[in-house]
Amino acid sequence: MLPVYIMRPQIGLRIAPEDLARLDAVAARLRGMSRHAVAREALRMGLTLLEEDPARIVIVAPPQKAA
């Protein structure tokens, strides 16, 4: 069972339709959990992974233009 958190701050996210479909598919497999609850838990899990290894996010800078 997941811990109960008192929710206070709120953020809004725009996500790709493909990610929303994935979220809905996972939530449908988890009886009693809303899409929002699944998204919050996925955020926590992802943050834990990034805290352990921030290099998991690969940011590719565009090539620099020649002067």
C-alpha positions, 0 to 999 in steps of 0.5 A: 500500500502506498503512503498517504501524503497531504497534498498542498502545492500543485503543478500543471504539466503538459504531456505528449498524447503517447505519455497520457496513453501510457499513464492511462494503461498503467492506471487501468491495471492498478485497481483503485488508483487514479491516473493522478495517483499513478502519475505522482508515484511515477514522479517520485520513482523517477526522481529517486532514479535521477537523484541516484544518477542525474546523468540519466537525463541526456541533454543534447545541445544544438551544434554551435554555428561557425563564426 
